[in-house]
Amino acid sequence: MKFTDTIVSKQGRYSVGIEEESGRHYVSIPVSNGIVDYEEYNKIGRDSYDLFRSNRLFPFQSALIRS
């Protein structure tokens, strides 16, 4: 899997992009459980991806609900 971020929001603590092999869109968020830090990747639909691209301030939760 090759994840390519197209939008990064330091303020919102997320990134949005495309997984190159499948062409699927994703949103990733940092996760820390006290033992390890990692990125969690969640699939989003094309409509949600387009909303992120057109307005970087679009609320994170709303995009996930609409996908």
C-alpha positions as CSV (number, residue, x, y, z in Angstrom):
1,M,0.0,0.0,0.0
2,K,1.2,3.5,-0.9
3,F,-0.5,6.3,0.8
4,T,-0.1,9.8,-0.8
5,D,-1.4,12.7,1.3
6,T,-3.0,15.5,-0.8
7,I,-4.2,17.6,2.1
8,V,-2.6,18.0,5.5
9,S,-4.3,19.9,8.4
10,K,-2.0,20.5,11.3
11,Q,-4.8,22.3,13.1
12,G,-7.3,19.5,12.5
13,R,-4.7,16.8,13.0
14,Y,-5.6,14.8,10.0
15,S,-4.5,14.2,6.4
16,V,-6.5,13.2,3.3
17,G,-5.2,11.5,0.3
18,I,-5.3,8.6,-2.2
19,E,-4.0,5.1,-1.7
20,E,-2.1,4.7,-5.0
21,E,-2.6,0.9,-5.6
22,S,-6.4,0.8,-5.1
23,G,-7.2,4.4,-6.0
24,R,-9.3,4.7,-2.8
25,H,-9.5,7.9,-0.8
26,Y,-8.7,8.0,2.9
27,V,-8.5,10.3,5.9
28,S,-5.7,9.5,8.4
29,I,-5.5,10.6,12.0
30,P,-2.7,10.2,14.6
31,V,-3.3,7.7,17.4
32,S,-1.4,7.2,20.6
33,N,-2.3,4.5,23.1
34,G,0.5,5.1,25.6
35,I,2.7,2.3,24.2
36,V,2.9,3.2,20.5
37,D,2.1,6.1,18.2
38,Y,0.7,5.4,14.7
39,E,-1.5,6.7,11.9
40,E,-5.0,5.3,11.5
41,Y,-6.3,5.2,7.9
42,N,-10.0,5.3,7.2
43,K,-11.6,4.9,3.8
44,I,-13.8,7.9,2.6
45,G,-15.9,8.2,-0.5
46,R,-15.1,10.4,-3.4
47,D,-17.7,13.0,-2.4
48,S,-16.1,13.4,1.0
49,Y,-12.7,13.6,-0.6
50,D,-13.9,16.4,-2.9
51,L,-15.4,18.3,0.0
52,F,-12.0,18.2,1.8
53,R,-10.3,19.5,-1.4
54,S,-12.8,22.3,-1.9
55,N,-12.8,23.5,1.7
56,R,-10.0,22.4,4.0
57,L,-11.9,23.6,7.1
58,F,-14.7,21.1,6.4
59,P,-15.4,19.3,9.7
60,F,-13.7,15.9,10.1
61,Q,-16.7,14.2,11.6
62,S,-19.1,15.3,8.9
63,A,-16.9,13.9,6.1
64,L,-16.8,10.5,7.7
65,I,-20.6,10.5,8.2
66,R,-21.3,11.3,4.5
67,S,-19.0,8.7,3.0
